[in-house]
C-alpha cells in the first residue's frame, strides 16, 4: 500500500508538472519574443532564451506609442481596460447584492415576478440585445465614453441568483435578533449581510473582473477613438494581415502586459478569499 501510494503521488506530480509546462510554455515563448527585435522574430526559428531588447521594447510600447493604434501607448490601453473591468465588476456586484437583498428580505407585490424577470434575462446573451443597446448609447451620446463601455454590462442575473441563494441560507433567528436589537434595513445589510457575503463577493469579483477585462465585442462597437480602446481591442488593431506590417515585438510586449493585471487580481483576491473562508469557519 505504501509503495502504491508513493507511486501514485509520483505519477500525480509528474502529470501536474506536465500540465503546468503545457500551459506555461506559450506564455514563456511570448515573453521571450517580447525581448527580441522584430528582425529576429521574423527570421525563424525564434530563440528559446530572452534577448537583449527587453528594456527597449517595453519602453517603446509603454511610453513611445504604437503606430497601428494612432500612436497611443500601452499605458493608455491598460488604464482603459482597468477602469472598464473595475467598473463592470463593482457595478455587477453592487446591483446584484442589492437586488438579491430586496428579493429575499422584503415583502412587496410582484416580488417573485421581478426575480423571474431577472432570471429570464439569462436566456438573452449580449449578442441578442446588442443592436438596441447600441442605439440607446448613440442616442445618449455615450459612444467613446467610459459610461458607454461600462453601464450596459453591469447587470448580472447570475450574480443576483448566487446572492439570493446565499441569503436564503441565513437563519431567520439572525434576522429577528437584528430586528430586536433595533437594526434597520440599512444597518442589517451593512453590519451583518456584507461581512457574511465577503467570500462570495471576493469570488465574484475575480470572475467579473476577468469578464470585464476580456470583453471584445462591446468595446469594439462603442469605441471609435484609439485612445478609448481597451487593451484587447488595441491588440487586435496592432496585428495586420501582412507579417511585415506587424510590429510583432510590440505585439508580444502588449500580450505580456495584458496578462499581468488579471494575474495580480487573481493572486491578491485568492489570498483574501482563503482568509475569509478561515474566518467564516471560526
N, C-alpha and C positions, 0 to 999 in steps of 0.2 A: 504493500500500500504506500509505504514511504517513497519507494523508488518510482512508482507510477505517479505519485503526486509531484515529485521533483521533475520528472519528465514532462508532465502536463504544464508545470509552471514555465519550464524552459521553452516549450512549444508556444505557450501563450505569449511569452515575452518576445520570442522571435517574430511571431505574427504581428504583434504590436509595433515592433521596430520596423518591420517591412511596410506596414500601413503608414507609419509616420514618414518613412522615406518616400513612398509613392506620393503622399500629399505634399510634402515639403520640397521635393526636388524642383517642381516647376517654379515655386516661389524663389528658391535659391538661384535657379537659372535666370529668372527675370532680374534678380538683384545683380548677378554677375554681368548681364547685358547692360544694366544701367551704369556700370563703371567703365565701359569701353567706349571708344569713339564710334561714330557712325560707320566709318570705313571698315572697322574691324567686324562690326555686326553684319554688314553686307557681304563680307568675304568669309564664307563658312570654311571649316567648322568654327563655331564660337568657342573660345577657351572656357575651361571649367573653373578657372580661378579669377578672382576680381582683378580689374585692370587699374590703370593709373589715372583715369579720368573721373574718379568719383566726385571730387570736390568741384571740378569744372562743370560736370553735367548737372549736379544737383543745384549749384549756384545759378546756372543758366535757367533751369526750369523754375526755381523758386523766385528769382529776382530779375531775370533778364527778359522774360516774356517769350511767348511761343507764337511764331508767325501764323500757323494754321488756325489759331483761335484769336486772331486780331491783336496779337501782342500781349494778351492777358497772361499773367504769370500763374503758377500753380497755387500760390498762396491765396489768390482770389477765389479760385475754384474750390479749394479746401474750406475757406470761410463760408462760401455759399452752401456747400454740402453740409457743413456743421450746423449752420443756422436752420436749414431745412430739416435735417434729421432730428435735431433737438426740438424744434417746433412741432413736428409731427408726433414724436414720442410723448412729449409732455402734454400736448393737446389731446391726444387719444386717451391718455391715462386720466387726465382731469375730467374730460367729458364722460368717459366710461364709468369711472368710480362714482361720480355724482348721479349719473343715470341709474346705476345699479342701486345706489343708496335710496333714491326716491322710490324705485320699484319695490324694494324689499321692505323698507321701514315706514313707508307712508301708505295710507289708505285713501284713495281718491277714485272717482268714477273713471272707468276705462283704463285702469292701471295695467291689467294684463293685455289689453288690446295694444297699448303702446309698446309693451315688451315684445309682443309677437310681430308688430310692425318693424321694430328694430331687428329682430331675429330674421325676418324675411329678407332684409337687405343683404344677408349673406349670399343670397342667390343672384345678386346683381353685381358682377365684377366691374372694375373700373372701366373696362373697355365698352361695356354696355351703356354706361351713363356719361361717357367722356365728351360726346358732342354737346349735349345740353349744358353740361358743366362748363365746357369751354365757352359756350355762348354767354353764359352768365358772367364769366370772368371778363370777356370782351366788353359787355355792356357796363360793367362796373369799373372799367379801366384798370384792371388788376394784372394785365399782361406785363411781364418783366418786373414783377414785384415779389417780395418775399411772402406777402399776404396771398397772392395768387398761387404761389408754389405750395403753401402750407395748408391753408384753410380747407380746400376741397378734400384733403386726405386725412383730416383729424378725427373723423367719425369712425368708430370701430364697434361693430356688433359683436365680434369675437371677444374683445376685452370686456365689454359690458356683460356678456354671458358669463365669463370667468369670474368677474367680481360678484355678480349676482349669486352664482353657485357657492362662492365662498361666504358671502354674507348670510346665506340660508343656514350655514353650519353654526353660526353664532347662537349660543343658548338664549332663550327668551328671558331666563333669570338675569342675565347680564344686562339686558335692555331694561328690565323692571328695576334692577338695582340702580342703574344710572338715573332713571326717572325719579326714584325715591330720593336720591341724593341731590335732586334739583338740576340735573344736567339737561339743558335744552338740546334741540336737534343739532345745532352747530357744535356745541361742546362735546356731545356724544360722538359726532363724526370726527372732530379734531383730536380728542384725547383718547378715544377708545378704538374706533374703526381704523384710522390711519396707522397707528402703531401695529395693530394686528395684521394689517394688509401690507406691511413693509416688504415681506418676502415676495408677495405677488407683484407688487409694484416694481421691485428690482428685476424680477424675471421678465416681466412685460416690457420694461424699459429697454433691456438688452435687445429683445426681439424687435421692438418697434423702431429703435434707433437704427438697427441694420436695415430694416424695411425702408425707412426714410432715406438712408444713405445710398441704397442701391436703386432708387427709383429712376426709371429711364423714360417711359412713355410720357408721363405728365409733364416733367420738366422740359422735355423736347418740344411739347406743344406750346407751353406758356412762356417760354423764354426765346426772344429773338436777338437780344444783345449778348455779345460774347462775355461781357463782364458779369452777367447774371446766370451764366451756365453753371451747373453743378459739375463736379469732377468727372462723373460718369459721362455726361454729355460732352464735356471738353475732351475727354479721352477718345471718344468716338470721332470727334471732328479732327483730331490730330492724325488719324490714320487715313491715308489716301489709297486709292485703288492701285497706284503705282508705287512699288517699293522705293524707287529712287526719290520720290517726292515726300516720303515719310521720314521724319526725324526719329528713327527708331530708338536712339539712345535716350531722347527726351520722353518718348512714349513709355519706355521701361522705367524711367525715373518716376513718371506720373503714376504708373501702376503700383510701384512700391509705396509711394506716398499715399495713394488711395487706400491701401490696406491698413496703414498704421492706425488711424483713428478708431475704426471698428474693433481692431485687436485690443487697443488700450481700453476701450469701453468694456469689452468682454472680460478682460483681466481684472480691471478695477471692480466691476459690479459682481464678478464671481466671488471675490473675497468678501464683499459686503453682504452678498446673498447668503453665503455659508455662515457668516457671523449672525445674521438674522435668524437663520434656522436654529442655531445652537441656543440663542437667547429665547426663542419661542418655546423650545423643548424644556428649558429650565422653568 
